[in-house]
């Protein structure tokens, strides 16, 4: 009882602290009004004198006090009336009912008129009237706050046209109408579905379809357009942006589906300028969450390169999927601290273990695996910048090739269930050191699968460039545009495959769920994008024109770069996998014995620091690998 009393007192203090005392004052008046109306409705020709004491001030004060305290206990003042919901109305029904029962019980024991009981009709009528007044007052408050014309009476704000009349569009409208401080006044909606034309959502009319957007912008120019279609493909967003730019109307957007955070919409935080990732992105990836959860949920998962672009997103999504613990392995101190703090403070995932280590350090890796016994390993640690790798081939081989070899061997030694290698499209017909090292990494995983008999599955996932990753072309272009140019493009015909980081990581995790040991999986990258088009898009999205406000310079292809990346080698064929955006690479595996000999020689050259010999040996390996023919017997386990 004392604890409950303290809770009630705390609720009352919170109510007062939230400046909602006026709500209790209004309800007090409604309680008194309902009580008096009940008597006047029950008795058609005036309240008989013998019942007049029930209308005395002290009796009404008791009724009001009992019912308002009951309302406080039921939390009727924990929310502003402008945000009232169906759940709040049901809570009001329960609170009014309980309050009426308690008030009648109190009058029964107190009995201001000895020998005279309160008529049952009064009790029912009072309950009905009070319920109508309490619920009606809240609904009226919300209606007044959300009516379309209300903003004009106070502060109109910026007129906005919302693209999308689905769930996201309705959430945006509701948020705008609830919160005048956002400074938005919705003037209309457009939607892809022509059947929604002339419908009204929260009092705002659907003016037409997205095909009508151009003339709607000219006829009734808004101050801003908001794209509220999180699942929209990049080309759809691009078309909307182009039409708005043609008439000089700014555009903002909700993030794509994979970026939205579960829970209530926070318009002020999530609404942002349209970025190049939005117009190059594709339809949202649909994941088979059941298969993913089956191998990630409840597991200890180790992620190498945990502080990098791919590694950190892997950690975010693995945490969201319910991993028991994540071992964060990285050799960069700041990156490791950043991802650990983000998981702990922003995502409320505290089951992390930061391990500051180099994946090439076999002793450190063995101690880490021995201590934490991870069931799943995602190997994302690698050097990845093409020009830097061309200038430092020895370190590239040491880190990418032998680091992968160490982690794969230790994962096998300690019986991990799955080892997923993050690879790249540059491993296909490689012409640079980075691609050659990643091709060898794929072979290492493939050979480990051929030797493995303790249940570990080795899977490689190959994909192209990710939008916005550290060191990629998009951050570079942004910095150059911010400086006023020039934006440097290597070649006018250069193309690349692009994905967003969250999409790539979702498919990596999915491939780990469906993949078979020793297989290489290739993510569906969609059509390649010309880098010059990417540069022009980014310049226009910044509100400027290419070669007018910001100059574009061609600087030539850098060492090791190809004009067009490839997803399949000459001796590889694609096969569909169980997920529509993941393809299986069908090719003859390399000979594990040959690979072991080649790696031994390559390691000797690396340790000796023979740069030219390392480059030549690596190139020869990749150009002429010895493969196991279909007729050859399976290799003996090591």
C-alpha positions as CSV (number, residue, x, y, z in Angstrom):
1,X,0.0,0.0,0.0
2,X,2.7,2.6,0.8
3,X,4.4,1.8,-2.5
4,X,1.1,2.3,-4.3
5,X,0.5,5.6,-2.5
6,X,4.0,6.8,-3.5
7,X,3.2,5.9,-7.1
8,X,0.0,7.9,-7.0
9,X,1.8,10.8,-5.5
10,X,4.5,10.6,-8.1
11,X,1.8,10.4,-10.9
12,X,0.2,13.6,-9.5
13,X,3.5,15.4,-9.4
14,X,4.3,14.4,-12.9
15,X,0.9,15.6,-14.0
16,X,1.6,19.0,-12.4
17,X,5.1,19.2,-13.8
18,X,3.8,18.6,-17.3
19,X,1.7,21.7,-17.1
20,X,-1.5,19.8,-17.6
21,X,-3.2,21.1,-14.5
22,X,-5.7,22.8,-16.8
23,X,-6.9,19.4,-18.0
24,X,-7.8,18.4,-14.5
25,X,-9.5,21.7,-14.0
26,X,-11.6,21.2,-17.1
27,X,-12.5,17.6,-16.1
28,X,-13.5,18.8,-12.6
29,X,-16.0,21.1,-14.3
30,X,-17.2,18.3,-16.4
31,X,-17.7,16.0,-13.4
32,X,-19.7,18.6,-11.6
33,X,-21.8,19.4,-14.7
34,X,-22.5,15.7,-15.3
35,X,-23.6,15.2,-11.7
36,X,-26.0,18.1,-11.8
37,X,-27.4,17.2,-15.2
38,X,-28.0,13.7,-14.0
39,X,-30.4,14.9,-11.3
40,X,-32.1,17.4,-13.6
41,X,-32.7,14.8,-16.3
42,X,-33.9,12.1,-13.8
43,X,-36.5,14.4,-12.3
44,X,-38.5,16.1,-15.0
45,X,-40.2,18.7,-12.8
46,X,-37.3,19.7,-10.6
47,X,-35.2,17.9,-8.1
48,X,-37.3,17.0,-5.0
49,X,-36.3,18.7,-1.8
50,X,-35.3,15.5,-0.1
51,X,-32.5,15.0,-2.8
52,X,-31.3,18.5,-2.7
53,X,-28.5,17.7,-0.2
54,X,-26.9,15.5,-2.9
55,X,-26.3,18.8,-4.9
56,X,-24.7,20.6,-2.0
57,X,-21.2,22.0,-2.6
58,X,-19.5,19.7,-0.2
59,X,-21.1,16.6,-1.8
60,X,-20.2,17.8,-5.3
61,X,-16.6,18.5,-4.0
62,X,-16.3,14.9,-2.8
63,X,-17.6,13.5,-6.1
64,X,-15.2,15.7,-8.1
65,X,-12.2,14.9,-5.8
66,X,-12.8,11.1,-5.9
67,X,-13.2,11.1,-9.7
68,X,-10.3,13.3,-10.5
69,X,-8.0,11.3,-8.3
70,X,-9.2,8.2,-10.1
71,X,-8.5,9.8,-13.5
72,X,-5.0,10.6,-12.3
73,X,-4.4,7.0,-11.3
74,X,-5.6,5.8,-14.7
75,X,-3.2,8.2,-16.5
76,X,-5.7,10.3,-18.2
77,X,-3.3,13.3,-17.9
78,X,-0.2,11.6,-19.1
79,X,-0.8,12.9,-22.7
80,X,-1.8,16.1,-24.3
81,X,-5.4,16.0,-25.5
82,X,-4.3,17.0,-29.0
83,X,-2.6,13.5,-29.2
84,X,-5.6,11.5,-28.0
85,X,-5.9,8.1,-29.6
86,X,-8.5,5.3,-29.7
87,X,-6.5,3.6,-26.8
88,X,-6.9,6.8,-24.8
89,X,-10.7,6.7,-25.3
90,X,-10.9,3.2,-24.1
91,X,-8.8,4.2,-21.0
92,X,-11.3,7.0,-20.4
93,X,-14.2,4.6,-20.5
94,X,-12.5,2.4,-17.9
95,X,-11.5,5.4,-15.7
96,X,-15.0,6.9,-15.8
97,X,-16.6,3.6,-14.9
98,X,-14.2,2.9,-12.0
99,X,-14.5,6.6,-10.8
100,X,-18.3,6.3,-10.8
101,X,-18.2,3.1,-8.8
102,X,-15.8,4.6,-6.2
103,X,-17.8,7.9,-5.9
104,X,-21.1,6.0,-5.4
105,X,-19.5,3.7,-2.8
106,X,-18.1,6.8,-1.0
107,X,-21.5,8.4,-0.9
108,X,-23.1,5.1,0.3
109,X,-20.8,5.1,3.4
110,X,-20.9,8.8,4.0
111,X,-24.7,9.2,3.1
112,X,-25.3,12.9,3.4
113,X,-29.1,12.2,3.6
114,X,-29.6,9.6,6.4
115,X,-32.2,7.0,5.4
116,X,-32.2,8.0,1.7
117,X,-30.2,6.2,-1.0
118,X,-28.9,7.7,-4.3
119,X,-31.4,6.6,-7.1
120,X,-30.0,4.0,-9.4
121,X,-31.1,6.1,-12.4
122,X,-28.9,9.0,-11.3
123,X,-25.9,6.6,-11.2
124,X,-26.4,5.4,-14.7
125,X,-27.2,8.8,-16.2
126,X,-24.2,10.4,-14.5
127,X,-22.0,7.7,-15.9
128,X,-23.3,8.2,-19.4
129,X,-23.1,12.0,-19.4
130,X,-19.6,12.0,-17.8
131,X,-18.3,9.5,-20.3
132,X,-19.7,11.6,-23.2
133,X,-18.2,14.8,-21.8
134,X,-14.8,13.4,-21.0
135,X,-14.4,11.6,-24.4
136,X,-16.0,14.4,-26.3
137,X,-13.7,17.1,-24.8
138,X,-10.6,15.2,-25.8
139,X,-11.8,14.4,-29.4
140,X,-12.9,18.1,-29.7
141,X,-9.4,19.2,-28.7
142,X,-7.7,17.0,-31.2
143,X,-10.1,18.1,-33.9
144,X,-9.5,21.8,-33.2
145,X,-5.7,21.3,-33.2
146,X,-5.6,19.2,-36.4
147,X,-8.2,21.0,-38.6
148,X,-6.7,22.1,-41.9
149,X,-7.6,25.8,-41.4
150,X,-6.1,26.1,-38.0
151,X,-2.6,27.0,-39.1
152,X,-3.9,30.0,-41.0
153,X,-5.3,31.4,-37.7
154,X,-2.0,31.2,-36.1
155,X,1.1,30.8,-38.3
156,X,0.7,29.3,-41.8
157,X,4.3,28.1,-42.1
158,X,5.7,26.7,-45.3
159,X,3.2,25.3,-47.8
160,X,4.2,21.7,-48.7
161,X,3.0,19.2,-51.2
162,X,3.4,15.6,-49.9
163,X,4.2,12.9,-52.5
164,X,2.7,9.6,-51.2
165,X,-0.7,9.0,-49.7
166,X,0.3,5.7,-48.0
167,X,1.1,5.0,-44.4
168,X,4.2,7.2,-44.4
169,X,2.3,10.1,-46.0
170,X,-0.4,9.9,-43.4
171,X,2.2,9.8,-40.6
172,X,3.8,13.0,-42.0
173,X,0.4,14.8,-42.3
174,X,-0.5,13.8,-38.7
175,X,2.8,15.1,-37.4
176,X,2.5,18.4,-39.3
177,X,-1.0,19.0,-38.0
178,X,-0.1,18.0,-34.4
179,X,3.1,20.1,-34.2
180,X,2.7,23.7,-35.6
181,X,6.2,24.4,-34.4
182,X,7.5,22.3,-37.3
183,X,6.4,25.2,-39.6
184,X,4.7,23.1,-42.3
185,X,1.3,23.6,-43.7
186,X,0.2,20.7,-46.0
187,X,-1.7,21.9,-49.1
188,X,-2.2,18.6,-50.8
189,X,-1.0,15.1,-51.7
190,X,-0.1,13.2,-54.9
191,X,0.1,9.5,-55.2
192,X,0.8,6.8,-57.8
193,X,-2.6,5.2,-57.3
194,X,-5.2,7.2,-59.4
195,X,-8.0,5.7,-57.3
196,X,-6.9,7.9,-54.4
197,X,-7.6,11.1,-56.3
198,X,-9.9,13.5,-54.4
199,X,-9.7,11.4,-51.3
200,X,-9.0,13.3,-48.1
201,X,-6.4,12.3,-45.5
202,X,-6.7,14.2,-42.2
203,X,-8.6,16.9,-44.2
204,X,-5.9,17.2,-46.9
205,X,-7.0,16.3,-50.4
206,X,-5.2,14.0,-52.8
207,X,-4.8,16.4,-55.8
208,X,-3.7,13.8,-58.4
209,X,-1.1,11.2,-59.4
210,X,2.7,11.7,-59.6
211,X,2.2,12.0,-63.4
212,X,0.3,15.3,-62.6
213,X,3.1,16.6,-60.4
214,X,4.6,18.9,-63.0
215,X,1.5,20.9,-63.7
216,X,0.4,20.9,-60.1
217,X,3.8,22.5,-59.2
218,X,3.2,25.2,-61.9
219,X,-0.5,25.9,-61.1
220,X,-0.1,26.0,-57.3
221,X,3.5,26.3,-56.5
222,X,4.3,25.1,-52.9
223,X,7.2,26.2,-50.8
224,X,8.5,22.7,-50.6
225,X,7.8,19.1,-51.7
226,X,8.2,16.1,-49.4
227,X,8.7,12.6,-50.7
228,X,6.9,10.2,-48.3
229,X,7.5,6.9,-50.2
230,X,10.2,5.1,-48.3
231,X,10.0,2.1,-50.7
232,X,10.3,4.2,-53.8
233,X,12.9,3.2,-56.4
234,X,15.7,5.5,-57.2
235,X,14.4,6.4,-60.6
236,X,11.0,7.4,-59.1
237,X,12.8,9.8,-56.7
238,X,15.0,11.1,-59.5
239,X,11.9,11.9,-61.6
240,X,10.3,13.8,-58.8
241,X,13.5,15.7,-58.0
242,X,13.9,16.7,-61.7
243,X,10.4,18.0,-62.0
244,X,10.7,20.0,-58.7
245,X,14.1,21.4,-59.8
246,X,12.7,22.5,-63.1
247,X,10.4,24.9,-61.3
248,X,12.8,25.7,-58.5
249,X,10.9,24.0,-55.7
250,X,13.1,22.5,-52.9
251,X,12.6,18.7,-52.2
252,X,13.0,16.8,-49.0
253,X,12.5,13.1,-48.4
254,X,12.0,10.4,-45.8
255,X,14.8,7.9,-45.7
256,X,14.5,4.5,-47.5
257,X,12.8,1.6,-45.6
258,X,16.1,0.2,-44.3
259,X,17.1,3.5,-42.8
260,X,13.8,4.2,-40.9
261,X,13.9,3.5,-37.2
262,X,11.1,1.5,-35.7
263,X,8.7,3.5,-33.6
264,X,6.8,6.8,-33.9
265,X,7.8,9.1,-36.7
266,X,10.1,11.9,-35.7
267,X,9.6,14.3,-38.6
268,X,12.1,16.8,-37.4
269,X,14.9,14.2,-37.2
270,X,14.1,11.9,-40.1
271,X,13.1,14.4,-42.8
272,X,16.2,15.4,-44.8
273,X,17.5,16.7,-48.1
274,X,17.4,14.3,-51.1
275,X,20.8,12.6,-51.4
276,X,22.4,10.9,-54.3
277,X,21.9,7.6,-52.5
278,X,18.2,8.2,-52.7
279,X,18.1,8.6,-56.5
280,X,20.5,5.8,-57.2
281,X,18.9,3.4,-54.8
282,X,16.5,0.6,-55.8
283,X,13.5,-1.0,-54.4
284,X,13.8,-2.1,-50.8
285,X,15.3,-5.5,-50.2
286,X,12.9,-8.1,-48.8
287,X,14.7,-10.4,-46.4
288,X,13.9,-13.9,-45.3
289,X,14.1,-12.9,-41.6
290,X,13.3,-16.4,-40.4
291,X,16.3,-17.9,-42.1
292,X,18.6,-15.1,-40.9
293,X,17.4,-15.3,-37.4
294,X,18.0,-19.0,-37.4
295,X,21.8,-18.6,-37.6
296,X,22.3,-15.1,-36.0
297,X,19.8,-14.9,-33.1
298,X,21.3,-16.0,-29.8
299,X,24.8,-16.6,-31.3
300,X,28.1,-15.0,-30.5
301,X,29.1,-13.3,-33.7
302,X,32.6,-12.1,-34.5
303,X,33.1,-9.2,-37.1
304,X,36.5,-8.3,-38.3
305,X,36.9,-4.8,-39.6
306,X,34.1,-3.9,-37.3
307,X,34.9,-0.2,-37.5
308,X,34.7,0.1,-41.2
309,X,31.8,1.0,-43.5
310,X,30.6,-2.5,-44.1
311,X,31.8,-3.9,-40.7
312,X,30.0,-1.3,-38.7
313,X,26.7,-1.8,-40.6
314,X,27.1,-5.5,-40.1
315,X,27.3,-4.9,-36.4
316,X,24.2,-2.7,-36.4
317,X,22.1,-5.2,-38.3
318,X,23.4,-8.2,-36.4
319,X,22.5,-6.5,-33.1
320,X,19.0,-5.8,-34.4
321,X,18.6,-9.4,-35.3
322,X,19.1,-10.5,-31.7
323,X,22.7,-11.8,-31.6
324,X,23.7,-12.8,-28.0
325,X,27.0,-11.1,-28.3
326,X,29.2,-9.3,-30.9
327,X,32.9,-9.5,-30.9
328,X,34.2,-6.3,-32.5
329,X,37.7,-6.8,-34.0
330,X,39.5,-3.9,-35.6
331,X,43.1,-2.6,-35.5
332,X,42.0,1.1,-35.7
333,X,41.4,2.5,-32.2
334,X,39.0,5.3,-33.1
335,X,36.8,3.3,-35.4
336,X,36.5,0.5,-32.8
337,X,35.5,3.0,-30.1
338,X,32.9,4.7,-32.4
339,X,31.0,1.5,-33.2
340,X,31.1,0.2,-29.7
341,X,29.7,3.5,-28.3
342,X,27.0,3.6,-31.1
343,X,25.8,0.1,-30.3
344,X,25.8,0.8,-26.6
345,X,24.4,4.3,-26.3
346,X,22.3,4.8,-29.5
347,X,21.1,1.2,-30.1
348,X,21.0,0.0,-26.5
349,X,23.0,-3.1,-27.4
350,X,25.5,-3.6,-24.6
351,X,26.6,-7.2,-25.3
352,X,29.7,-6.2,-27.3
353,X,33.4,-7.0,-26.7
354,X,35.9,-4.7,-28.5
355,X,39.1,-6.4,-29.4
356,X,41.9,-4.2,-30.7
357,X,43.8,-6.6,-32.8
358,X,45.3,-7.2,-36.3
359,X,43.8,-10.1,-38.1
360,X,47.3,-11.1,-39.3
361,X,48.3,-11.8,-35.7
362,X,47.5,-15.6,-35.4
363,X,48.3,-15.8,-31.7
364,X,45.9,-13.0,-30.9
365,X,43.2,-14.4,-33.1
366,X,43.5,-17.8,-31.5
367,X,43.2,-16.3,-28.0
368,X,40.1,-14.3,-29.1
369,X,38.4,-17.4,-30.6
370,X,39.4,-19.6,-27.7
371,X,38.0,-17.1,-25.2
372,X,34.7,-16.2,-26.9
373,X,34.0,-19.2,-29.1
374,X,32.0,-17.3,-31.8
375,X,29.5,-19.4,-33.8
376,X,29.4,-17.0,-36.8
377,X,32.3,-15.0,-38.3
378,X,31.9,-12.1,-40.8
379,X,35.4,-11.3,-42.2
380,X,35.2,-7.7,-43.5
381,X,38.7,-6.6,-42.6
382,X,40.7,-5.6,-45.7
383,X,42.6,-2.9,-47.4
384,X,40.4,-1.7,-50.3
385,X,41.7,1.5,-52.0
386,X,42.9,0.7,-55.4
387,X,45.6,3.3,-55.9
388,X,47.0,2.8,-52.4
389,X,47.1,-0.9,-52.9
390,X,49.0,-0.4,-56.2
391,X,51.6,1.6,-54.4
392,X,51.9,-0.9,-51.5
393,X,51.4,-4.4,-52.9
394,X,53.4,-6.2,-50.2
395,X,51.2,-4.8,-47.4
396,X,48.1,-5.5,-49.5
397,X,49.0,-9.1,-49.8
398,X,50.0,-9.4,-46.2
399,X,46.8,-7.9,-44.9
400,X,44.2,-9.1,-47.4
401,X,45.5,-12.6,-48.3
402,X,47.2,-13.8,-45.2
403,X,44.9,-12.0,-42.8
404,X,42.0,-13.9,-44.4
405,X,44.0,-17.1,-44.2
406,X,44.6,-16.6,-40.5
407,X,41.0,-15.9,-39.6
408,X,39.7,-18.8,-41.8
409,X,42.1,-21.3,-40.2
410,X,41.3,-20.2,-36.7
411,X,37.6,-20.3,-37.4
412,X,38.0,-23.8,-38.6
413,X,40.2,-24.8,-35.7
414,X,37.6,-23.7,-33.1
415,X,34.6,-25.1,-35.0
416,X,32.7,-22.0,-36.0
417,X,29.4,-22.8,-37.7
418,X,29.7,-20.2,-40.5
419,X,32.5,-18.1,-42.0
420,X,31.3,-15.4,-44.4
421,X,34.0,-13.6,-46.5
422,X,33.1,-10.1,-47.7
423,X,34.5,-9.9,-51.3
424,X,34.3,-7.5,-54.2
425,X,33.5,-7.4,-57.9
426,X,37.1,-6.3,-58.4
427,X,38.1,-10.0,-57.8
428,X,36.6,-10.8,-61.3
429,X,39.3,-10.8,-64.0
430,X,41.4,-8.6,-61.7
431,X,43.7,-6.1,-63.2
432,X,44.8,-4.5,-59.9
433,X,46.4,-5.6,-56.7
434,X,43.2,-5.2,-54.7
435,X,41.2,-7.4,-57.0
436,X,44.0,-10.0,-57.2
437,X,44.2,-10.3,-53.4
438,X,40.4,-10.6,-53.1
439,X,40.4,-13.3,-55.7
440,X,42.9,-15.2,-53.7
441,X,40.8,-14.6,-50.6
442,X,37.9,-16.3,-52.3
443,X,40.1,-19.3,-53.1
444,X,41.2,-19.5,-49.5
445,X,37.6,-19.7,-48.3
446,X,36.9,-22.2,-51.1
447,X,39.9,-24.4,-50.2
448,X,39.0,-24.2,-46.5
449,X,35.5,-25.6,-47.4
450,X,37.1,-28.4,-49.4
451,X,39.3,-29.4,-46.4
452,X,36.7,-28.9,-43.7
453,X,35.0,-31.7,-42.0
454,X,34.0,-30.3,-38.6
455,X,30.9,-28.5,-39.7
456,X,32.2,-25.0,-40.6
457,X,30.6,-23.5,-43.7
458,X,32.8,-21.1,-45.7
459,X,30.9,-18.7,-47.9
460,X,32.1,-15.7,-50.0
461,X,29.8,-12.8,-51.0
462,X,30.9,-10.6,-53.9
463,X,29.5,-7.1,-54.6
464,X,30.5,-3.8,-56.1
465,X,30.9,-0.3,-54.7
466,X,28.8,0.9,-51.8
467,X,27.4,4.4,-51.8
468,X,28.9,6.6,-49.2
469,X,31.5,4.3,-47.8
470,X,34.7,5.7,-46.4
471,X,37.1,6.7,-49.2
472,X,34.5,6.2,-51.9
473,X,33.8,8.6,-54.7
474,X,30.7,10.1,-53.2
475,X,32.3,11.7,-50.1
476,X,35.1,12.9,-52.4
477,X,32.6,14.6,-54.7
478,X,30.7,16.1,-51.8
479,X,33.9,17.8,-50.5
480,X,34.8,19.0,-54.0
481,X,31.3,20.5,-54.5
482,X,31.4,22.1,-51.1
483,X,34.6,23.8,-52.1
484,X,33.1,25.0,-55.4
485,X,34.8,22.5,-57.6
486,X,36.2,21.2,-59.7
487,X,34.8,17.7,-59.4
488,X,37.3,15.3,-60.7
489,X,36.2,12.3,-62.8
490,X,38.7,9.8,-64.2
491,X,37.0,9.0,-67.6
492,X,33.7,10.1,-69.2
493,X,32.8,6.4,-70.0
494,X,33.8,4.9,-66.6
495,X,31.0,2.9,-65.0
496,X,30.6,1.2,-61.6
497,X,28.0,-0.9,-59.8
498,X,26.6,0.7,-56.7
499,X,24.5,-0.4,-53.7
500,X,23.7,1.4,-50.5
501,X,25.6,0.1,-47.4
502,X,22.5,-1.2,-45.6
503,X,21.3,-3.0,-48.7
504,X,24.6,-4.6,-49.3
505,X,24.9,-5.7,-45.7
506,X,21.4,-7.1,-45.6
507,X,22.2,-9.3,-48.6
508,X,25.5,-10.4,-47.1
509,X,23.7,-11.6,-44.0
510,X,21.1,-13.2,-46.1
511,X,23.7,-15.0,-48.3
512,X,25.3,-16.3,-45.1
513,X,21.9,-17.9,-44.3
514,X,21.3,-19.6,-47.6
515,X,24.8,-20.2,-48.8
516,X,26.4,-23.6,-49.1
517,X,30.0,-24.2,-48.0
518,X,32.6,-23.4,-50.6
519,X,30.2,-21.3,-52.7
520,X,30.7,-17.8,-54.0
521,X,27.5,-15.6,-54.1
522,X,27.1,-12.4,-56.1
523,X,24.7,-9.7,-55.1
524,X,22.4,-8.3,-57.8
525,X,23.8,-4.8,-58.3
526,X,21.3,-3.6,-60.9
527,X,22.6,-1.7,-63.9
528,X,26.0,0.0,-63.8
529,X,26.1,3.8,-63.2
530,X,28.3,6.2,-65.2
531,X,30.5,8.1,-62.9
532,X,30.0,11.3,-64.9
533,X,26.2,10.9,-64.4
534,X,26.8,10.4,-60.7
535,X,28.8,13.6,-60.5
536,X,26.2,15.6,-62.4
537,X,23.5,14.3,-60.1
538,X,25.3,15.3,-57.0
539,X,26.0,18.8,-58.4
540,X,22.3,19.3,-59.3
541,X,21.2,18.0,-55.9
542,X,23.3,20.6,-54.3
543,X,21.3,23.3,-56.2
544,X,24.0,24.0,-58.8
545,X,24.5,23.2,-62.5
546,X,27.4,21.1,-63.8
547,X,30.0,23.1,-65.8
548,X,28.2,26.3,-65.0
549,X,28.4,26.6,-61.3
550,X,30.7,23.7,-60.7
551,X,33.3,22.6,-63.2
552,X,33.9,18.9,-64.0
553,X,37.4,17.8,-64.9
554,X,38.6,14.5,-66.4
555,X,41.9,13.4,-64.8
556,X,42.5,10.1,-66.5
557,X,42.2,6.5,-65.4
558,X,44.4,5.7,-62.4
559,X,46.8,2.8,-62.1
560,X,44.9,-0.5,-61.8
561,X,41.5,0.8,-62.6
562,X,39.2,-0.7,-65.2
563,X,36.7,1.4,-67.2
564,X,33.9,-1.2,-66.4
565,X,33.8,-3.6,-63.5
566,X,32.5,-7.1,-64.1
567,X,30.5,-9.5,-61.9
568,X,31.4,-12.8,-63.6
569,X,34.8,-14.1,-64.9
570,X,35.1,-15.8,-68.2
571,X,34.9,-19.3,-66.7
572,X,32.1,-18.5,-64.3
573,X,28.3,-18.9,-64.8
574,X,25.5,-17.4,-62.7
575,X,22.8,-19.6,-61.2
576,X,19.8,-18.4,-59.3
577,X,19.8,-18.8,-55.5
578,X,16.8,-19.0,-53.2
579,X,16.8,-15.2,-52.8
580,X,15.9,-13.2,-56.0
581,X,18.7,-10.6,-55.5
582,X,21.5,-13.2,-54.8
583,X,23.1,-15.3,-57.5
584,X,25.4,-18.3,-57.1
585,X,28.7,-18.3,-58.9
586,X,29.2,-21.7,-60.7
587,X,32.9,-22.4,-61.5
588,X,35.5,-25.0,-61.1
589,X,37.3,-24.7,-57.7
590,X,41.0,-24.2,-57.4
591,X,43.2,-27.1,-56.5
592,X,43.8,-26.8,-52.7
593,X,47.2,-28.4,-52.9
594,X,48.3,-26.0,-55.6
595,X,47.0,-23.0,-53.6
596,X,48.8,-24.1,-50.5
597,X,52.1,-24.2,-52.4
598,X,51.5,-20.9,-54.1
599,X,50.6,-19.2,-50.8
600,X,53.8,-20.6,-49.1
601,X,55.9,-19.1,-51.9
602,X,54.0,-15.8,-51.8
603,X,54.4,-15.6,-48.1
604,X,58.2,-16.1,-48.5
605,X,58.4,-13.2,-50.9
606,X,56.3,-11.0,-48.7
607,X,58.5,-11.6,-45.7
608,X,61.5,-10.9,-47.8
609,X,59.9,-7.6,-49.0
610,X,60.4,-8.4,-52.6
611,X,57.9,-6.0,-54.1
612,X,58.3,-6.8,-57.8
613,X,58.5,-10.5,-57.1
614,X,55.3,-10.3,-55.0
615,X,53.4,-8.5,-57.8
616,X,54.6,-10.9,-60.4
617,X,53.8,-14.0,-58.4
618,X,50.4,-12.7,-57.4
619,X,49.6,-11.8,-61.0
620,X,50.7,-15.2,-62.3
621,X,48.6,-17.0,-59.7
622,X,45.4,-15.1,-60.7
623,X,46.0,-15.4,-64.4
624,X,46.7,-19.1,-64.4
625,X,45.1,-20.9,-61.4
626,X,45.1,-24.7,-61.3
627,X,41.5,-25.9,-60.9
628,X,40.0,-29.2,-60.0
629,X,38.3,-30.7,-63.0
630,X,34.8,-32.2,-62.8
631,X,36.4,-35.7,-63.4
632,X,39.1,-35.3,-60.8
633,X,38.7,-37.1,-57.5
634,X,37.9,-35.0,-54.5
635,X,41.0,-33.7,-52.6
636,X,42.1,-35.6,-49.5
637,X,41.5,-33.7,-46.3
638,X,44.6,-32.0,-44.8
